[in-house]
Amino acid sequence: MSLFLFCFISIIIIIFLYYLRLYIKGGVCKIKHSMKGKLIIITGASSGLGLCSSLDLIDSGAKVIFACRSESKAKNSINLIKNKLLKENAEYIYLDLCNFQSIKDFSEKIIKNYKKIDILINNAGAGPTQFKLTTDGYETFLQGNHLGPCLLTLLLMDHFDEKSKIIFVGSVAHYFSLLSCGESKYLCQQDIFKEKFYSSSYSRLIGFYSTTKLLNILFVKYLSNFCEQSKKYSHIKVVTCHPGVCNTNFIKCYDEVSWLKYAIKILYPFFYYFTKTSEDGAQTQLYLSYLDYDKLKNGAYYRDCKEAKVSYKARDQKMINEYSDWTIKELSKKYKLDCFDD
């Protein structure tokens, strides 16, 4: 091969890899304006996507509540803000989505200390490794990824300001959910639950995480429709988004799975190249936060800063009704949900 041909092929490969990387990075939020006077709650704001979104919105003047479990991580993240005036717009409040009492306490603090909420970003999430139950009696990631964020949302419904937004961070993984119609009764039956969602590495690592994300989208469809038909909550828009496959601390939740942990370490350069950074992954939730309220489509699913299509299960009205009714019924066992009172 001649030197000229070698150089030509090398340049073509470099250009190809450059544009491939741009494609992987996905959509970029090109909207940014003053958010002064806005109160935004972001769960899981101490790292990853939540932290990137928090810092960007604080930089735009918003008051951001870091709703996290780890006080040290949250305060270390807040210390990244060098501007003292902007730093005053960041506040940590303890929240554990796997503990209903913690969610209740958090919501009461918000209602007591703040007049209104403009945006709630249900960002926190994880993937299942071993079967565990919370103190409330639910599988850990079912509660942490779905029931917890839903309870938080519903307890705060009466405290949203005019033209408010609720954003659930979902995932394209919902396409791979193993859940079907008629199976809501199994979500609280431990033996059947373990057999369906913990019987293999696939069902545990992919199938159940995907199911929690499907449950999120089904609930968003239900709640957005409920708000549209309600005179009391018609000012609230509820949406969900897919951040992309990101190289964040999220992957550490799989460290208990030895083969996957070592596979990721061995293939890390490949994994790093073909995943988004936290900044890349935060773009769509930032886009939804900055987007003019009137342009936001209620109940929609967004990906790469534009509306995208959900799976056929997420569009199935029977699925929407069954699993949203199940969610509300389970949460109503624990707390009175005033938003559904006539």
Short mmCIF file of the C-alpha atoms (twelve columns), coordinates in Angstrom:
data_MODEL
# 
_entry.id   MODEL 
# 
loop_
_atom_site.group_PDB 
_atom_site.id 
_atom_site.type_symbol 
_atom_site.label_atom_id 
_atom_site.label_alt_id 
_atom_site.label_comp_id 
_atom_site.label_asym_id 
_atom_site.label_seq_id 
_atom_site.Cartn_x 
_atom_site.Cartn_y 
_atom_site.Cartn_z 
_atom_site.pdbx_PDB_model_num 
ATOM 1   C CA . MET A 1   0.000   0.000   0.000  1 
ATOM 2   C CA . SER A 2   1.382   3.360   -0.959 1 
ATOM 3   C CA . LEU A 3   1.876   6.072   1.636  1 
ATOM 4   C CA . PHE A 4   -0.709  8.225   -0.116 1 
ATOM 5   C CA . LEU A 5   -3.363  5.490   -0.019 1 
ATOM 6   C CA . PHE A 6   -2.591  4.753   3.636  1 
ATOM 7   C CA . CYS A 7   -2.971  8.423   4.557  1 
ATOM 8   C CA . PHE A 8   -6.183  8.717   2.540  1 
ATOM 9   C CA . ILE A 9   -7.772  5.687   4.231  1 
ATOM 10  C CA . SER A 10  -6.630  6.926   7.657  1 
ATOM 11  C CA . ILE A 11  -8.246  10.321  7.061  1 
ATOM 12  C CA . ILE A 12  -11.492 8.667   5.939  1 
ATOM 13  C CA . ILE A 13  -11.526 6.496   9.079  1 
ATOM 14  C CA . ILE A 14  -10.856 9.489   11.341 1 
ATOM 15  C CA . ILE A 15  -13.637 11.494  9.707  1 
ATOM 16  C CA . PHE A 16  -16.009 8.539   9.971  1 
ATOM 17  C CA . LEU A 17  -15.208 8.020   13.663 1 
ATOM 18  C CA . TYR A 18  -15.613 11.744  14.330 1 
ATOM 19  C CA . TYR A 19  -19.101 11.881  12.827 1 
ATOM 20  C CA . LEU A 20  -20.039 8.566   14.428 1 
ATOM 21  C CA . ARG A 21  -19.133 10.048  17.802 1 
ATOM 22  C CA . LEU A 22  -21.281 13.104  17.075 1 
ATOM 23  C CA . TYR A 23  -24.184 10.770  16.236 1 
ATOM 24  C CA . ILE A 24  -23.681 8.837   19.475 1 
ATOM 25  C CA . LYS A 25  -23.650 12.071  21.479 1 
ATOM 26  C CA . GLY A 26  -27.160 12.698  20.206 1 
ATOM 27  C CA . GLY A 27  -29.272 15.835  20.327 1 
ATOM 28  C CA . VAL A 28  -28.038 19.020  21.923 1 
ATOM 29  C CA . CYS A 29  -30.216 21.457  23.853 1 
ATOM 30  C CA . LYS A 30  -29.917 24.733  21.971 1 
ATOM 31  C CA . ILE A 31  -32.398 26.541  24.193 1 
ATOM 32  C CA . LYS A 32  -31.159 28.408  27.219 1 
ATOM 33  C CA . HIS A 33  -32.708 31.405  28.925 1 
ATOM 34  C CA . SER A 34  -33.073 32.876  32.383 1 
ATOM 35  C CA . MET A 35  -34.779 30.580  34.882 1 
ATOM 36  C CA . LYS A 36  -34.667 33.168  37.659 1 
ATOM 37  C CA . GLY A 37  -37.504 32.698  40.124 1 
ATOM 38  C CA . LYS A 38  -38.069 29.054  39.144 1 
ATOM 39  C CA . LEU A 39  -37.983 26.265  41.731 1 
ATOM 40  C CA . ILE A 40  -36.789 22.951  40.309 1 
ATOM 41  C CA . ILE A 41  -36.558 19.652  42.185 1 
ATOM 42  C CA . ILE A 42  -34.166 17.068  40.756 1 
ATOM 43  C CA . THR A 43  -33.907 13.603  42.283 1 
ATOM 44  C CA . GLY A 44  -30.482 11.987  42.105 1 
ATOM 45  C CA . ALA A 45  -28.903 15.405  41.551 1 
ATOM 46  C CA . SER A 46  -25.567 14.617  43.238 1 
ATOM 47  C CA . SER A 47  -24.012 12.876  40.218 1 
ATOM 48  C CA . GLY A 48  -24.424 11.910  36.573 1 
ATOM 49  C CA . LEU A 49  -27.284 13.352  34.551 1 
ATOM 50  C CA . GLY A 50  -28.924 14.930  37.573 1 
ATOM 51  C CA . LEU A 51  -25.802 16.856  38.522 1 
ATOM 52  C CA . CYS A 52  -25.219 18.112  34.972 1 
ATOM 53  C CA . SER A 53  -28.823 19.297  34.735 1 
ATOM 54  C CA . SER A 54  -28.661 20.913  38.166 1 
ATOM 55  C CA . LEU A 55  -25.507 22.895  37.440 1 
ATOM 56  C CA . ASP A 56  -26.832 24.093  34.087 1 
ATOM 57  C CA . LEU A 57  -30.180 25.218  35.516 1 
ATOM 58  C CA . ILE A 58  -28.538 26.926  38.493 1 
ATOM 59  C CA . ASP A 59  -26.276 28.739  36.055 1 
ATOM 60  C CA . SER A 60  -29.470 30.028  34.409 1 
ATOM 61  C CA . GLY A 61  -30.723 31.403  37.717 1 
ATOM 62  C CA . ALA A 62  -33.039 28.617  38.925 1 
ATOM 63  C CA . LYS A 63  -33.302 27.479  42.526 1 
ATOM 64  C CA . VAL A 64  -32.552 23.742  42.485 1 
ATOM 65  C CA . ILE A 65  -33.335 21.253  45.233 1 
ATOM 66  C CA . PHE A 66  -30.810 18.398  45.300 1 
ATOM 67  C CA . ALA A 67  -33.101 15.551  46.360 1 
ATOM 68  C CA . CYS A 68  -30.635 12.767  47.220 1 
ATOM 69  C CA . ARG A 69  -29.797 10.105  49.786 1 
ATOM 70  C CA . SER A 70  -26.143 11.021  50.298 1 
ATOM 71  C CA . GLU A 71  -25.640 14.359  52.007 1 
ATOM 72  C CA . SER A 72  -21.861 14.251  51.518 1 
ATOM 73  C CA . LYS A 73  -22.126 13.588  47.769 1 
ATOM 74  C CA . ALA A 74  -24.763 16.272  47.318 1 
ATOM 75  C CA . LYS A 75  -22.804 18.898  49.232 1 
ATOM 76  C CA . ASN A 76  -19.585 18.006  47.413 1 
ATOM 77  C CA . SER A 77  -21.471 18.489  44.162 1 
ATOM 78  C CA . ILE A 78  -22.888 21.819  45.321 1 
ATOM 79  C CA . ASN A 79  -19.332 22.912  46.137 1 
ATOM 80  C CA . LEU A 80  -18.530 22.636  42.431 1 
ATOM 81  C CA . ILE A 81  -20.428 25.901  42.061 1 
ATOM 82  C CA . LYS A 82  -17.758 28.586  42.449 1 
ATOM 83  C CA . ASN A 83  -20.024 31.602  42.116 1 
ATOM 84  C CA . LYS A 84  -21.252 32.359  45.651 1 
ATOM 85  C CA . LEU A 85  -24.460 33.998  44.468 1 
ATOM 86  C CA . LEU A 86  -25.345 31.015  42.277 1 
ATOM 87  C CA . LYS A 87  -24.336 28.604  45.039 1 
ATOM 88  C CA . GLU A 88  -27.126 30.026  47.182 1 
ATOM 89  C CA . ASN A 89  -29.554 28.635  44.600 1 
ATOM 90  C CA . ALA A 90  -28.584 25.052  45.437 1 
ATOM 91  C CA . GLU A 91  -30.090 23.286  48.425 1 
ATOM 92  C CA . TYR A 92  -29.788 19.695  49.605 1 
ATOM 93  C CA . ILE A 93  -32.787 17.930  51.118 1 
ATOM 94  C CA . TYR A 94  -32.594 14.259  52.065 1 
ATOM 95  C CA . LEU A 95  -34.706 11.900  49.971 1 
ATOM 96  C CA . ASP A 96  -34.686 8.108   49.750 1 
ATOM 97  C CA . LEU A 97  -37.056 6.899   47.053 1 
ATOM 98  C CA . CYS A 98  -36.919 3.396   48.502 1 
ATOM 99  C CA . ASN A 99  -38.545 4.626   51.707 1 
ATOM 100 C CA . PHE A 100 -42.078 5.980   51.569 1 
ATOM 101 C CA . GLN A 101 -41.757 7.833   54.889 1 
ATOM 102 C CA . SER A 102 -38.702 9.638   53.538 1 
ATOM 103 C CA . ILE A 103 -40.727 10.710  50.488 1 
ATOM 104 C CA . LYS A 104 -43.554 11.911  52.734 1 
ATOM 105 C CA . ASP A 105 -41.134 13.901  54.921 1 
ATOM 106 C CA . PHE A 106 -39.473 15.421  51.860 1 
ATOM 107 C CA . SER A 107 -42.765 16.523  50.310 1 
ATOM 108 C CA . GLU A 108 -43.876 18.103  53.599 1 
ATOM 109 C CA . LYS A 109 -40.636 20.110  53.789 1 
ATOM 110 C CA . ILE A 110 -41.107 21.366  50.249 1 
ATOM 111 C CA . ILE A 111 -44.734 22.347  50.864 1 
ATOM 112 C CA . LYS A 112 -43.828 24.065  54.143 1 
ATOM 113 C CA . ASN A 113 -40.767 25.974  52.925 1 
ATOM 114 C CA . TYR A 114 -41.626 26.875  49.318 1 
ATOM 115 C CA . LYS A 115 -44.632 28.588  47.805 1 
ATOM 116 C CA . LYS A 116 -44.548 26.720  44.510 1 
ATOM 117 C CA . ILE A 117 -42.763 24.193  42.313 1 
ATOM 118 C CA . ASP A 118 -42.110 24.920  38.664 1 
ATOM 119 C CA . ILE A 119 -40.385 21.727  37.520 1 
ATOM 120 C CA . LEU A 120 -39.950 18.267  39.028 1 
ATOM 121 C CA . ILE A 121 -37.378 16.042  37.313 1 
ATOM 122 C CA . ASN A 122 -37.672 12.420  38.424 1 
ATOM 123 C CA . ASN A 123 -34.121 11.597  37.406 1 
ATOM 124 C CA . ALA A 124 -32.863 9.132   40.032 1 
ATOM 125 C CA . GLY A 125 -32.772 5.487   39.001 1 
ATOM 126 C CA . ALA A 126 -30.807 2.260   39.136 1 
ATOM 127 C CA . GLY A 127 -30.731 -1.270  37.766 1 
ATOM 128 C CA . PRO A 128 -31.454 -4.470  39.732 1 
ATOM 129 C CA . THR A 129 -28.724 -6.850  40.863 1 
ATOM 130 C CA . GLN A 130 -29.970 -9.028  43.705 1 
ATOM 131 C CA . PHE A 131 -33.534 -9.525  44.862 1 
ATOM 132 C CA . LYS A 132 -34.161 -7.366  47.934 1 
ATOM 133 C CA . LEU A 133 -37.218 -5.906  49.610 1 
ATOM 134 C CA . THR A 134 -37.558 -2.399  50.983 1 
ATOM 135 C CA . THR A 135 -38.901 -1.687  54.469 1 
ATOM 136 C CA . ASP A 136 -42.219 -0.973  52.731 1 
ATOM 137 C CA . GLY A 137 -42.316 -4.528  51.374 1 
ATOM 138 C CA . TYR A 138 -41.659 -3.932  47.664 1 
ATOM 139 C CA . GLU A 139 -38.794 -5.117  45.492 1 
ATOM 140 C CA . THR A 140 -36.096 -2.457  45.803 1 
ATOM 141 C CA . PHE A 141 -35.912 -1.264  42.214 1 
ATOM 142 C CA . LEU A 142 -39.653 -1.471  41.644 1 
ATOM 143 C CA . GLN A 143 -40.024 1.011   44.479 1 
ATOM 144 C CA . GLY A 144 -36.924 3.109   43.763 1 
ATOM 145 C CA . ASN A 145 -37.481 3.439   40.011 1 
ATOM 146 C CA . HIS A 146 -41.262 3.586   39.892 1 
ATOM 147 C CA . LEU A 147 -43.389 3.621   43.034 1 
ATOM 148 C CA . GLY A 148 -41.148 6.107   44.834 1 
ATOM 149 C CA . PRO A 149 -41.064 8.738   42.048 1 
ATOM 150 C CA . CYS A 150 -44.813 8.318   41.510 1 
ATOM 151 C CA . LEU A 151 -45.561 8.858   45.207 1 
ATOM 152 C CA . LEU A 152 -43.323 11.925  45.280 1 
ATOM 153 C CA . THR A 153 -45.107 13.343  42.236 1 
ATOM 154 C CA . LEU A 154 -48.592 12.727  43.593 1 
ATOM 155 C CA . LEU A 155 -47.854 14.144  47.043 1 
ATOM 156 C CA . LEU A 156 -46.648 17.373  45.423 1 
ATOM 157 C CA . MET A 157 -49.449 17.751  42.868 1 
ATOM 158 C CA . ASP A 158 -51.219 20.539  44.751 1 
ATOM 159 C CA . HIS A 159 -48.008 22.546  45.028 1 
ATOM 160 C CA . PHE A 160 -47.195 23.092  41.361 1 
ATOM 161 C CA . ASP A 161 -47.317 26.616  39.989 1 
ATOM 162 C CA . GLU A 162 -49.027 27.691  36.776 1 
ATOM 163 C CA . LYS A 163 -47.458 26.211  33.647 1 
ATOM 164 C CA . SER A 164 -45.511 23.574  35.569 1 
ATOM 165 C CA . LYS A 165 -43.695 20.526  34.240 1 
ATOM 166 C CA . ILE A 166 -43.125 17.022  35.574 1 
ATOM 167 C CA . ILE A 167 -40.347 15.150  33.776 1 
ATOM 168 C CA . PHE A 168 -39.739 11.430  34.242 1 
ATOM 169 C CA . VAL A 169 -36.377 10.200  32.971 1 
ATOM 170 C CA . GLY A 170 -37.297 6.950   31.254 1 
ATOM 171 C CA . SER A 171 -35.413 4.824   28.772 1 
ATOM 172 C CA . VAL A 172 -35.650 3.303   25.315 1 
ATOM 173 C CA . ALA A 173 -35.092 0.077   27.263 1 
ATOM 174 C CA . HIS A 174 -38.844 0.017   27.881 1 
ATOM 175 C CA . TYR A 175 -39.094 -1.683  24.469 1 
ATOM 176 C CA . PHE A 176 -37.563 -4.813  26.037 1 
ATOM 177 C CA . SER A 177 -39.917 -5.125  29.004 1 
ATOM 178 C CA . LEU A 178 -41.173 -8.618  29.798 1 
ATOM 179 C CA . LEU A 179 -44.393 -7.245  31.272 1 
ATOM 180 C CA . SER A 180 -47.758 -8.028  29.688 1 
ATOM 181 C CA . CYS A 181 -51.408 -7.235  30.326 1 
ATOM 182 C CA . GLY A 182 -52.912 -9.001  33.314 1 
ATOM 183 C CA . GLU A 183 -49.654 -9.334  35.274 1 
ATOM 184 C CA . SER A 184 -49.965 -6.433  37.703 1 
ATOM 185 C CA . LYS A 185 -51.093 -8.855  40.417 1 
ATOM 186 C CA . TYR A 186 -47.698 -10.567 40.237 1 
ATOM 187 C CA . LEU A 187 -45.690 -7.458  41.119 1 
ATOM 188 C CA . CYS A 188 -46.399 -7.972  44.811 1 
ATOM 189 C CA . GLN A 189 -46.184 -11.787 44.782 1 
ATOM 190 C CA . GLN A 190 -42.555 -12.443 45.624 1 
ATOM 191 C CA . ASP A 191 -42.245 -16.007 44.315 1 
ATOM 192 C CA . ILE A 192 -43.774 -15.229 40.922 1 
ATOM 193 C CA . PHE A 193 -41.907 -11.930 40.768 1 
ATOM 194 C CA . LYS A 194 -38.548 -13.619 41.342 1 
ATOM 195 C CA . GLU A 195 -39.295 -16.329 38.796 1 
ATOM 196 C CA . LYS A 196 -40.280 -13.824 36.110 1 
ATOM 197 C CA . PHE A 197 -37.715 -11.098 36.693 1 
ATOM 198 C CA . TYR A 198 -34.799 -12.783 38.488 1 
ATOM 199 C CA . SER A 199 -34.627 -16.199 36.841 1 
ATOM 200 C CA . SER A 200 -31.828 -15.274 34.438 1 
ATOM 201 C CA . SER A 201 -29.204 -12.626 33.841 1 
ATOM 202 C CA . TYR A 202 -31.233 -11.191 30.972 1 
ATOM 203 C CA . SER A 203 -34.489 -10.919 32.893 1 
ATOM 204 C CA . ARG A 204 -32.660 -9.383  35.835 1 
ATOM 205 C CA . LEU A 205 -30.293 -6.988  34.096 1 
ATOM 206 C CA . ILE A 206 -32.402 -6.020  31.096 1 
ATOM 207 C CA . GLY A 207 -35.942 -7.284  31.544 1 
ATOM 208 C CA . PHE A 208 -36.733 -5.792  34.924 1 
ATOM 209 C CA . TYR A 209 -34.969 -2.471  34.492 1 
ATOM 210 C CA . SER A 210 -36.907 -2.200  31.227 1 
ATOM 211 C CA . THR A 211 -40.107 -2.992  33.081 1 
ATOM 212 C CA . THR A 212 -39.622 -0.167  35.586 1 
ATOM 213 C CA . LYS A 213 -39.068 2.225   32.677 1 
ATOM 214 C CA . LEU A 214 -42.202 0.919   30.934 1 
ATOM 215 C CA . LEU A 215 -44.150 1.462   34.150 1 
ATOM 216 C CA . ASN A 216 -42.864 5.052   34.218 1 
ATOM 217 C CA . ILE A 217 -44.099 5.736   30.702 1 
ATOM 218 C CA . LEU A 218 -47.481 4.089   31.302 1 
ATOM 219 C CA . PHE A 219 -47.951 6.246   34.397 1 
ATOM 220 C CA . VAL A 220 -46.915 9.403   32.537 1 
ATOM 221 C CA . LYS A 221 -49.516 8.640   29.862 1 
ATOM 222 C CA . TYR A 222 -52.147 8.165   32.551 1 
ATOM 223 C CA . LEU A 223 -51.220 11.193  34.657 1 
ATOM 224 C CA . SER A 224 -50.912 13.557  31.696 1 
ATOM 225 C CA . ASN A 225 -54.403 12.572  30.545 1 
ATOM 226 C CA . PHE A 226 -55.709 12.955  34.098 1 
ATOM 227 C CA . CYS A 227 -54.260 16.484  34.291 1 
ATOM 228 C CA . GLU A 228 -55.743 17.470  30.937 1 
ATOM 229 C CA . GLN A 229 -59.214 16.404  32.059 1 
ATOM 230 C CA . SER A 230 -58.928 17.949  35.512 1 
ATOM 231 C CA . LYS A 231 -59.801 21.589  36.129 1 
ATOM 232 C CA . LYS A 232 -57.550 21.568  39.194 1 
ATOM 233 C CA . TYR A 233 -54.415 20.215  37.496 1 
ATOM 234 C CA . SER A 234 -54.822 21.309  33.882 1 
ATOM 235 C CA . HIS A 235 -51.819 23.656  34.334 1 
ATOM 236 C CA . ILE A 236 -49.420 20.707  34.773 1 
ATOM 237 C CA . LYS A 237 -47.765 18.919  31.856 1 
ATOM 238 C CA . VAL A 238 -46.192 15.491  32.356 1 
ATOM 239 C CA . VAL A 239 -43.619 14.028  29.969 1 
ATOM 240 C CA . THR A 240 -40.900 11.401  29.854 1 
ATOM 241 C CA . CYS A 241 -37.570 11.211  28.063 1 
ATOM 242 C CA . HIS A 242 -34.759 8.856   27.100 1 
ATOM 243 C CA . PRO A 243 -31.289 10.232  27.942 1 
ATOM 244 C CA . GLY A 244 -29.401 7.642   25.910 1 
ATOM 245 C CA . VAL A 245 -26.954 4.979   27.030 1 
ATOM 246 C CA . CYS A 246 -24.629 6.941   29.287 1 
ATOM 247 C CA . ASN A 247 -21.280 6.217   30.877 1 
ATOM 248 C CA . THR A 248 -22.307 7.244   34.393 1 
ATOM 249 C CA . ASN A 249 -22.219 5.807   37.907 1 
ATOM 250 C CA . PHE A 250 -25.423 4.007   36.971 1 
ATOM 251 C CA . ILE A 251 -23.395 1.078   35.631 1 
ATOM 252 C CA . LYS A 252 -21.877 0.511   39.083 1 
ATOM 253 C CA . CYS A 253 -25.166 -0.919  40.260 1 
ATOM 254 C CA . TYR A 254 -24.231 -4.031  38.263 1 
ATOM 255 C CA . ASP A 255 -20.950 -4.583  40.131 1 
ATOM 256 C CA . GLU A 256 -22.456 -7.504  42.013 1 
ATOM 257 C CA . VAL A 257 -22.708 -9.352  38.700 1 
ATOM 258 C CA . SER A 258 -19.103 -10.488 38.373 1 
ATOM 259 C CA . TRP A 259 -19.069 -11.485 34.692 1 
ATOM 260 C CA . LEU A 260 -20.639 -8.184  33.658 1 
ATOM 261 C CA . LYS A 261 -18.302 -6.168  35.852 1 
ATOM 262 C CA . TYR A 262 -15.218 -7.786  34.293 1 
ATOM 263 C CA . ALA A 263 -16.660 -7.591  30.783 1 
ATOM 264 C CA . ILE A 264 -17.153 -3.845  31.173 1 
ATOM 265 C CA . LYS A 265 -13.597 -3.408  32.462 1 
ATOM 266 C CA . ILE A 266 -12.130 -5.362  29.560 1 
ATOM 267 C CA . LEU A 267 -14.249 -3.610  26.953 1 
ATOM 268 C CA . TYR A 268 -14.166 -0.194  28.622 1 
ATOM 269 C CA . PRO A 269 -12.538 1.719   25.705 1 
ATOM 270 C CA . PHE A 270 -15.216 0.349   23.378 1 
ATOM 271 C CA . PHE A 271 -17.916 1.003   25.993 1 
ATOM 272 C CA . TYR A 272 -16.654 4.562   26.553 1 
ATOM 273 C CA . TYR A 273 -16.667 5.402   22.850 1 
ATOM 274 C CA . PHE A 274 -20.168 4.070   22.182 1 
ATOM 275 C CA . THR A 275 -21.896 5.685   25.168 1 
ATOM 276 C CA . LYS A 276 -22.818 9.236   26.035 1 
ATOM 277 C CA . THR A 277 -21.186 11.333  28.716 1 
ATOM 278 C CA . SER A 278 -23.336 12.691  31.554 1 
ATOM 279 C CA . GLU A 279 -23.394 16.059  29.805 1 
ATOM 280 C CA . ASP A 280 -24.643 14.430  26.597 1 
ATOM 281 C CA . GLY A 281 -27.285 12.433  28.437 1 
ATOM 282 C CA . ALA A 282 -28.619 15.471  30.279 1 
ATOM 283 C CA . GLN A 283 -29.411 17.363  27.080 1 
ATOM 284 C CA . THR A 284 -32.972 16.115  26.598 1 
ATOM 285 C CA . GLN A 285 -34.120 16.777  30.152 1 
ATOM 286 C CA . LEU A 286 -32.528 20.230  29.896 1 
ATOM 287 C CA . TYR A 287 -34.325 20.755  26.598 1 
ATOM 288 C CA . LEU A 288 -37.634 19.879  28.248 1 
ATOM 289 C CA . SER A 289 -36.861 22.172  31.183 1 
ATOM 290 C CA . TYR A 290 -36.076 25.167  28.961 1 
ATOM 291 C CA . LEU A 291 -38.686 24.478  26.277 1 
ATOM 292 C CA . ASP A 292 -41.578 26.927  26.237 1 
ATOM 293 C CA . TYR A 293 -44.488 25.430  28.165 1 
ATOM 294 C CA . ASP A 294 -46.905 25.928  25.281 1 
ATOM 295 C CA . LYS A 295 -44.621 23.977  22.931 1 
ATOM 296 C CA . LEU A 296 -44.308 20.997  25.269 1 
ATOM 297 C CA . LYS A 297 -46.575 18.120  24.233 1 
ATOM 298 C CA . ASN A 298 -48.319 16.701  27.266 1 
ATOM 299 C CA . GLY A 299 -47.808 12.957  27.753 1 
ATOM 300 C CA . ALA A 300 -45.122 12.747  25.075 1 
ATOM 301 C CA . TYR A 301 -41.857 10.794  25.118 1 
ATOM 302 C CA . TYR A 302 -38.724 12.659  24.023 1 
ATOM 303 C CA . ARG A 303 -35.372 11.446  22.783 1 
ATOM 304 C CA . ASP A 304 -32.412 13.518  21.544 1 
ATOM 305 C CA . CYS A 305 -34.338 16.754  22.139 1 
ATOM 306 C CA . LYS A 306 -37.324 15.796  20.002 1 
ATOM 307 C CA . GLU A 307 -40.482 13.759  20.330 1 
ATOM 308 C CA . ALA A 308 -40.034 10.030  19.746 1 
ATOM 309 C CA . LYS A 309 -42.215 6.960   19.452 1 
ATOM 310 C CA . VAL A 310 -42.842 4.592   22.351 1 
ATOM 311 C CA . SER A 311 -43.314 0.828   22.199 1 
ATOM 312 C CA . TYR A 312 -46.659 -0.732  21.370 1 
ATOM 313 C CA . LYS A 313 -47.043 -1.754  25.029 1 
ATOM 314 C CA . ALA A 314 -46.586 1.866   26.142 1 
ATOM 315 C CA . ARG A 315 -49.394 2.875   23.746 1 
ATOM 316 C CA . ASP A 316 -51.776 0.119   24.839 1 
ATOM 317 C CA . GLN A 317 -54.618 1.749   26.771 1 
ATOM 318 C CA . LYS A 318 -55.296 -1.480  28.659 1 
ATOM 319 C CA . MET A 319 -51.685 -1.525  29.853 1 
ATOM 320 C CA . ILE A 320 -51.879 2.165   30.768 1 
ATOM 321 C CA . ASN A 321 -55.046 1.685   32.800 1 
ATOM 322 C CA . GLU A 322 -54.042 -1.569  34.476 1 
ATOM 323 C CA . TYR A 323 -50.589 -0.565  35.686 1 
ATOM 324 C CA . SER A 324 -51.484 3.015   36.554 1 
ATOM 325 C CA . ASP A 325 -54.488 1.777   38.565 1 
ATOM 326 C CA . TRP A 326 -52.175 -0.732  40.278 1 
ATOM 327 C CA . THR A 327 -49.646 2.008   41.067 1 
ATOM 328 C CA . ILE A 328 -52.280 4.315   42.547 1 
ATOM 329 C CA . LYS A 329 -53.886 1.472   44.498 1 
ATOM 330 C CA . GLU A 330 -50.576 0.430   46.065 1 
ATOM 331 C CA . LEU A 331 -49.630 3.991   46.988 1 
ATOM 332 C CA . SER A 332 -53.106 4.657   48.377 1 
ATOM 333 C CA . LYS A 333 -52.540 1.828   50.854 1 
ATOM 334 C CA . LYS A 334 -49.753 3.887   52.379 1 
ATOM 335 C CA . TYR A 335 -50.967 7.477   52.031 1 
ATOM 336 C CA . LYS A 336 -54.089 9.391   51.143 1 
ATOM 337 C CA . LEU A 337 -53.673 10.817  47.657 1 
ATOM 338 C CA . ASP A 338 -55.703 14.012  47.735 1 
ATOM 339 C CA . CYS A 339 -55.192 14.722  44.043 1 
ATOM 340 C CA . PHE A 340 -57.608 11.923  43.117 1 
ATOM 341 C CA . ASP A 341 -60.404 13.142  45.377 1 
ATOM 342 C CA . ASP A 342 -63.387 14.508  43.498 1 
# 
